[in-house]
């Protein structure tokens, strides 16, 4: 059982985390992205040929969350998908923006 001091620290950490997420979301509004969408896009830019399951592992999100983010980024024309030539079950996520273009 946790004591009152530990509970207070845990509560403060949650508040700090929520404040950071709120601030990051506000900073990304002008690009019409959320902070998590920007994290996924950065992961795609840094790892050409990445798959959704690799994004899931890198960013520690659920499969359904990653699928939703990929769908939203695709609808915004920021990414595209293609099937791996050697394995049709494997879908590769590609960025449609250049690393030279500053997105963040």
N, C-alpha and C positions, 0 to 999 in steps of 0.2 A: 504494500500500500504506500502511495506517495504522500509526503507531508505537505503542509500548506505552502512552504517555501518552494518546493519543487513544482507544485501546481502553478504557482505564480510565475515562475520562470518559464514553464511550458506555455502558459497563456500569453506571456509577452513575446515569446518566439513566434507563436502563431500570428499575433498581431503584426509583428515586423514582417513576416513572410507575406501576409496579405497586403501590407502597405507597399512592399517592393513590387508585387504583382500588379497592384493598382497603378503605380507609377510607370512601370514598364508598358502596361496597356495604354496609358495616356500618351506616352512618347511614341507609340506605334500607330496611333489613330490616323495620323496624316498619310500613312501608307495603306490604310484600310486593312491592317493586320493586328492580330492579338500577339501578346508576347510569346505564347507557345507556338503560334504559327511562324513567327520570326525565328524561333529556336530551330524548328524543323527545317525551314528554308536555309538557314545557315548550315545545318548538318548536311543538307543535300548539296550545297555549294562546296563544302569542304571535302565531301566524299562522292565524287562523280561515280555513277553507276550503283548507287546505294539502293537497297530494297526497303520496303516498308518494315519488315521484321528487324532489319538492322537499325532503322530509325527507332523502333520500339525499344530496342536494347540500349542504344546510346542515350536516349532521353528519358528512359524509364516511364513510358506511358503504356496504357493498355492497347491491344490490337484495334479495338473499336474506336478509341480516341485518335489513334494515328490514321486510321482509314478516313475518319471524318475530316481531319486536318488536311490530308492529302486531297480529298475531294474539294474542299474549299479553296486550297491553293491552285488546284487545277481549274476550277471555275473562274478564278481570277487571272488565269493564263500566266501564272508564275512558274508552273511546272508542267511536265508532260510525262506520260508513262509509255514504256515500250517493253515488249517481251524479249527475254534473253534468247539469243540465237541458238544456244546450246540446250536450253531447258525452257520449254514453253510455259511451264508452271511459274517460272521466276519473272516477276515484273520489276523492271528497273525504273527508278524515279530520276528524271532529269530536270535540271533547272532551265528555264527559258530566259533567265536574266544572267548577265555577265558578272563575274567577280570584280571587274573593273568599274562597273557601275555601283556607286555606293548606295546601299539599300538601307543602311542603319546609321 
